[in-house]
Amino acid sequence: MHIGVAYADKFKQTWLKLDVPDDSTVRNAIERSGLLNQFPDIDLASNKVGIFGKIVPLDTRLSDGNRVEIYRPITADPETVERRDRDTDVED
């Protein structure tokens, strides 16, 4: 079965095409991809994962053509958020 696995950090995007057994899960595909070694900051206990933009559990069975995605946590700089909110406030 042909699938893809995608991950993007701050510096680059990686998309790998893989052949996996028919009974593979999201976890199997990620482990087989080698991305866990290439990006040690990926933690499957905390990073969310999905297929074509929809969050799914790690034990989800894959179908031919699926694109598995590993999502990074969204982090916001409190000063930037505060500044943006202050700049968009409308005075009456």
C-alpha positions, 0 to 999 in steps of 0.5 A: 500500500502506498502512503505519505508521511508529512512533518514540518518544523520551523525550518523545513517541510518533509514529505516521504512516500512509503510502501507499508503493509496493508494492515498498517496503522498511523503509528506504524507508518510514522515509525517506519518513515524514520521521521522520529530519528530525523526530528527528535522533537516529535513526541507521539505522546503529545504531538497530534497526528492526522490523515489529510488534515483530520486528527486521528488516533495513532491506531487508525488503520491506513488506506492506500493513498493516505497522507499521514501528518504529524502536527506541531503544537501551536505556540504563541509569544504572549508579547506578540499576542498582547501587542496584536490585540492592543493594535486591533482594539477600537476606541469608541 
